[in-house]
């Protein structure tokens, strides 16, 4: 990682996968797979998926390489380690030189002179050893202090996610358990904010790009509200089937229109430069032709490896389908690409953007002058409820791609 090479963390106790913004905390905390559930976390499909991401995109590898260097610089001082090793090598060379023995054919004067030189060299060596010991002790103390600080940061972040997960579980009315919320999945803190916002603002139409745990959370909030409809776009048959199975287990499929279709070439405006390694792709336009008056647009797909600025088309594709007070939420804004997307959206479509310092970052775009009706106490998870009459469910027309 210190050389700018992407890393897949595989330890004796767990499989972390690609070390990237969504997994680096787990990697550091688990000692890059040295702590965990032994072989239970291993899966050949995970290895295949991670290797596929690395091999299909040179720019993606480059970005992960830069990120890895940043992790090493923040958590491990490579320069100090190199200097310490070089000092030890130098001392070993000098010591070896002193202990080699001397030419038997030297005269007395030469011997006396050599003894004097050896004495000086020994004194110099002792002094260097003492200085090295002092440096090693100080470096050890500095590294211990830095490790302690970094460990506290990681522990605080993990605690924040556990706290958010606890409040989220209290709010949800599901009977089963949530899907795993690590790796590529949305984090507990953003899901808690999403659930709280929906119950406070009572949107009639919610659209999400990228199904998963967020689909379950949004559907639960709509059911508790007694009104609203979620249209979920998914490009993967595999993940779409998982999402549908989860919804059916909780009897939430009636609140969701899950639309599955392959990504297609995107010909509209895009931040992905012409001639890029990967062409621009987006969900099929036919999946959302019948959607109108979207109150909340939640963007967490497609994967970042699809192409550069892969999520940019979300707003251009639905800009004319938003309600006057619609909000747009973009996950993963700890990545610069997502921040660039938010800034461009705000500039081109008249939104105000605000960033939330969540685990993976959240960009929230609102219309200027829109009142913030869902002020949330993140420690309690209690929203200020918006008093509105219940709205009837929107009944969208049949769609060959929709299930649920």
C-alpha positions in Angstrom: 0.0 0.0 0.0 2.9 2.4 0.8 4.0 2.0 -2.9 0.6 3.0 -4.2 -0.5 -0.6 -5.0 -4.2 -1.6 -4.3 -4.5 -4.2 -1.6 -6.9 -7.0 -0.8 -6.8 -7.7 2.9 -6.9 -11.4 3.6 -6.0 -12.6 7.1 -6.1 -15.8 9.1 -9.3 -14.9 10.7 -11.4 -12.9 8.2 -11.6 -11.6 4.6 -11.8 -7.8 4.5 -11.5 -7.5 0.7 -10.3 -4.3 -1.1 -8.9 -1.7 1.2 -11.0 1.3 0.2 -13.0 4.1 1.8 -15.8 1.8 2.8 -13.6 -0.9 4.3 -10.4 0.7 5.6 -11.7 1.1 9.2 -12.6 -2.6 9.3 -9.2 -3.5 7.8 -7.2 -1.5 10.4 -9.4 -2.6 13.3 -9.1 -6.3 12.4 -5.4 -6.0 11.7 -6.1 -6.6 8.0 -8.0 -9.8 8.6 -6.1 -11.0 11.6 -9.2 -10.7 13.8 -12.5 -12.2 12.9 -14.6 -15.3 12.4 -11.9 -17.5 10.9 -13.1 -19.0 7.6 -16.7 -18.0 8.0 -16.2 -14.7 6.2 -14.4 -16.2 3.2 -16.2 -16.6 -0.1 -14.8 -17.3 -3.5 -17.3 -15.0 -5.0 -16.0 -12.1 -3.0 -12.5 -12.8 -4.1 -13.6 -13.0 -7.7 -15.7 -9.9 -7.4 -12.8 -7.8 -5.9 -10.3 -9.1 -8.5 -12.7 -8.3 -11.3 -13.0 -4.7 -10.1 -9.2 -4.3 -10.0 -8.6 -5.9 -13.4 -11.3 -4.0 -15.3 -10.4 -0.4 -14.5 -6.9 1.2 -14.5 -8.3 4.4 -13.1 -10.0 2.5 -10.2 -6.7 0.8 -9.4 -4.9 4.2 -9.4 -7.5 5.7 -7.1 -7.2 2.8 -4.6 -3.4 3.1 -4.8 -3.5 6.7 -3.8 -6.0 6.0 -1.0 -3.7 3.2 0.3 -0.8 5.6 0.5 -2.9 8.0 2.5 -3.8 5.2 5.0 -0.1 4.2 5.4 0.9 7.8 5.9 -1.8 8.3 8.6 -1.3 5.1 10.4 2.3 4.0 9.8 5.3 6.2 9.5 7.3 4.4 6.8 10.2 6.9 6.8 10.9 6.4 10.5 10.9 2.6 10.0 13.3 3.0 7.1 15.7 5.2 9.0 15.8 2.9 11.9 16.5 -0.1 9.7 19.3 1.8 7.9 20.9 2.8 11.2 20.9 -0.8 12.4 22.5 -1.9 9.1 25.2 0.8 9.4 26.0 -0.2 13.0 26.2 -3.9 11.9 28.7 -3.0 9.2 30.9 -0.9 11.5 30.8 -3.7 14.2 31.7 -6.3 11.6 34.6 -4.1 10.4 36.0 -3.8 14.0 35.8 -7.6 14.6 37.4 -8.7 11.4 40.8 -9.1 12.9 44.0 -7.5 11.7 46.8 -8.3 9.4 49.4 -10.4 11.3 52.2 -8.7 9.5 52.0 -5.3 11.1 54.8 -3.7 13.1 54.5 -2.5 16.7 54.1 1.2 15.7 51.4 0.2 13.3 49.7 -1.9 16.0 49.8 0.9 18.5 48.3 3.3 15.9 45.6 0.7 15.0 44.8 0.2 18.7 44.4 3.9 19.1 42.1 4.1 16.1 40.1 1.1 17.3 39.6 2.8 20.6 38.3 5.9 19.0 36.1 3.8 16.7 34.7 1.8 19.7 33.9 5.1 21.5 32.2 6.4 18.4 30.3 3.2 18.0 29.2 3.3 21.7 28.0 6.8 21.2 26.1 5.9 18.0 24.5 3.0 19.8 23.4 5.2 22.6 22.0 7.8 20.2 20.2 5.0 18.3 18.7 3.7 21.5 17.4 7.1 22.4 15.9 7.5 18.9 14.3 4.1 19.0 12.8 4.8 22.5 11.4 8.1 21.3 10.2 6.7 18.0 8.5 3.8 19.9 6.8 6.3 22.2 5.7 8.5 19.3 4.3 5.5 17.4 2.5 4.3 20.5 1.0 7.7 21.0 -0.1 7.9 17.3 -1.4 4.4 17.4 -3.4 5.2 20.5 -4.9 8.3 18.9 -5.8 6.5 15.7 -7.3 3.6 17.7 -9.5 6.0 19.6 -10.6 7.5 16.3 -11.5 4.1 14.9 -13.2 3.0 18.1 -15.3 6.2 18.2 -16.3 5.7 14.6 -17.3 2.1 15.2 -19.2 3.2 18.3 -21.0 5.8 16.3 -22.1 3.1 13.8 -23.2 0.8 16.6 -25.2 3.6 18.3 -26.9 4.4 15.0 -27.6 0.8 14.4 -29.2 0.5 17.8 -31.5 3.5 17.2 -32.3 2.3 13.7 -33.4 -1.1 15.0 -35.6 0.6 17.6 -37.3 2.6 14.8 -37.8 -0.3 12.4 -41.0 -2.4 12.6 -39.5 -5.4 10.8 -39.5 -8.8 12.4 -36.3 -10.2 10.9 -32.8 -8.8 10.9 -31.2 -6.2 8.6 -28.9 -7.3 5.8 -25.2 -6.8 6.5 -24.3 -3.1 6.7 -20.6 -3.3 6.0 -18.6 -3.2 2.9 -20.6 -1.8 -0.1 -23.9 -1.5 1.9 -25.2 1.8 3.2 -24.0 2.5 6.8 -26.2 2.5 9.8 -25.8 6.3 10.3 -27.1 7.2 6.9 -29.9 4.6 7.1 -31.0 6.1 10.4 -31.1 9.6 8.9 -32.9 8.3 5.9 -35.6 6.5 7.9 -36.1 9.5 10.2 -36.3 11.9 7.3 -39.0 9.9 5.5 -41.1 9.5 8.6 -40.9 13.2 9.3 -41.5 14.5 5.8 -43.9 11.8 4.6 -42.8 11.8 0.9 -45.4 10.4 -1.6 -42.8 9.2 -4.1 -39.3 8.1 -3.4 -36.9 6.9 -6.0 -33.6 5.1 -5.3 -30.8 4.0 -7.6 -29.2 0.9 -6.2 -31.3 -1.5 -4.1 -30.3 -3.2 -0.8 -30.6 -2.4 2.9 -31.9 1.1 2.0 -34.8 -0.5 0.2 -35.9 -2.3 3.3 -35.4 0.8 5.5 -37.3 3.1 3.2 -40.2 0.7 2.7 -40.5 0.3 6.5 -40.7 4.0 7.0 -43.4 4.3 4.3 -45.4 1.5 5.8 -45.2 3.1 9.2 -46.4 6.4 7.6 -49.2 4.6 6.0 -48.6 6.3 2.6 -46.0 6.7 -0.1 -44.3 4.6 -2.8 -40.7 3.6 -3.4 -39.4 2.9 -6.9 -36.1 1.1 -6.7 -33.8 0.7 -9.6 -31.4 -2.2 -9.7 -29.1 -3.3 -12.5 -28.1 -6.7 -11.0 -30.4 -9.7 -11.2 -28.6 -11.2 -8.2 -28.9 -8.3 -5.9 -32.4 -7.5 -7.1 -33.5 -11.1 -6.2 -31.9 -10.7 -2.7 -33.8 -7.4 -2.2 -37.1 -8.9 -3.3 -36.6 -11.9 -1.0 -36.0 -9.5 2.0 -39.0 -7.4 1.2 -41.3 -10.5 0.8 -40.0 -11.8 4.2 -41.2 -8.6 5.8 -44.3 -8.3 3.6 -43.1 -4.9 2.3 -43.2 -5.7 -1.4 -46.5 -3.8 -1.7 -44.7 -0.6 -0.9 -41.9 -1.0 -3.4 -41.7 -1.2 -7.2 -38.5 -3.0 -7.7 -37.3 -2.5 -11.3 -34.4 -4.5 -12.6 -32.6 -3.9 -15.9 -29.1 -3.9 -17.4 -27.2 -0.7 -17.6 -27.2 0.9 -21.0 -25.1 3.5 -22.8 -25.8 7.0 -21.5 -25.8 9.6 -24.3 -26.8 12.6 -22.1 -24.7 15.1 -20.3 -22.0 13.5 -18.1 -18.8 14.3 -16.2 -17.1 11.2 -17.6 -14.7 12.6 -20.2 -14.9 11.6 -23.8 -12.5 8.8 -24.6 -12.5 7.6 -21.0 -11.4 4.0 -20.4 -15.0 3.1 -19.5 -17.9 4.6 -21.4 -20.8 6.2 -19.6 -23.6 3.9 -18.6 -26.9 4.3 -16.8 -30.2 2.5 -16.0 -32.5 2.0 -18.9 -34.8 5.1 -19.5 -37.8 2.7 -19.8 -37.5 1.9 -16.1 -38.6 5.4 -15.0 -40.6 6.8 -17.9 -43.8 6.7 -15.9 -42.5 8.3 -12.7 -43.7 11.8 -11.7 -43.5 14.2 -8.8 -40.5 12.6 -7.0 -40.2 14.0 -3.5 -37.0 12.2 -2.5 -34.2 10.9 -4.8 -31.8 8.6 -3.0 -28.7 7.8 -5.1 -26.4 4.9 -4.1 -25.8 3.2 -7.4 -24.5 2.1 -9.8 -21.1 1.0 -8.4 -18.3 3.5 -8.7 -16.3 1.1 -10.9 -19.0 1.4 -13.6 -17.2 4.5 -15.0 -15.9 7.8 -13.8 -18.6 9.8 -12.0 -20.9 6.8 -12.4 -23.8 8.4 -10.5 -23.9 11.7 -12.2 -26.8 10.9 -14.6 -29.2 10.4 -11.7 -30.3 14.1 -11.6 -30.2 14.8 -15.4 -32.4 11.7 -15.9 -35.0 12.7 -13.4 -34.7 16.5 -13.1 -38.0 17.1 -14.9 -39.7 14.5 -12.7 -39.0 16.1 -9.3 -41.7 17.8 -7.2 -41.1 21.5 -6.4 -39.8 20.6 -2.9 -37.8 17.5 -3.8 -34.6 16.6 -2.1 -31.7 14.7 -3.6 -29.4 12.6 -1.4 -26.1 11.1 -2.6 -24.3 8.5 -0.6 -20.5 8.1 -0.4 -19.4 11.7 -0.5 -16.2 10.9 1.3 -15.1 10.2 -2.3 -14.1 13.2 -4.3 -16.0 12.1 -7.4 -19.3 12.2 -5.4 -18.5 15.6 -4.1 -17.8 16.8 -7.6 -21.2 15.4 -8.7 -23.0 17.2 -5.9 -21.3 20.5 -6.7 -22.2 20.2 -10.4 -25.8 19.2 -9.6 -26.2 22.2 -7.3 -24.8 24.6 -9.9 -26.7 23.3 -12.9 -30.1 22.5 -11.3 -30.5 25.3 -8.7 -29.9 23.3 -5.5 -28.2 24.1 -2.3 -25.8 21.3 -1.2 -24.9 20.4 2.4 -22.5 17.6 3.4 -22.9 15.4 6.5 -19.9 13.9 8.2 -21.2 10.4 8.3 -19.1 7.3 8.0 -19.1 7.3 4.2 -20.4 10.9 3.8 -23.7 12.2 2.6 -24.5 15.0 0.2 -28.0 16.5 0.6 -29.3 18.8 -2.0 -32.4 21.0 -1.3 -34.2 23.8 -3.0 -33.1 27.3 -1.8 -35.4 28.5 1.0 -36.8 25.0 1.8 -37.5 24.8 5.5 -35.7 22.0 7.3 -38.7 20.1 8.7 -36.8 17.0 9.8 -34.3 18.3 12.3 -33.0 15.2 14.0 -31.3 14.6 17.2 -28.8 12.0 16.0 -28.3 10.7 19.6 -31.9 10.0 20.2 -33.2 9.4 16.7 -36.3 11.4 17.5 -37.6 13.6 14.6 -39.9 16.6 14.7 -43.0 15.1 13.0 -44.6 16.9 10.1 -48.3 17.1 10.6 -49.9 16.0 7.3 -52.9 14.0 6.3 -52.2 10.5 5.1 -51.7 10.3 1.3 -53.0 7.4 -0.7 -50.6 5.1 -2.4 -49.6 6.1 -5.9 -50.6 3.4 -8.4 -48.1 3.3 -11.2 -49.0 1.6 -14.4 -47.7 -1.9 -15.2 -44.0 -2.2 -16.1 -42.4 -5.3 -17.5 -39.3 -4.7 -15.5 -41.0 -4.2 -12.1 -41.4 -6.8 -9.4 -43.1 -6.3 -6.1 
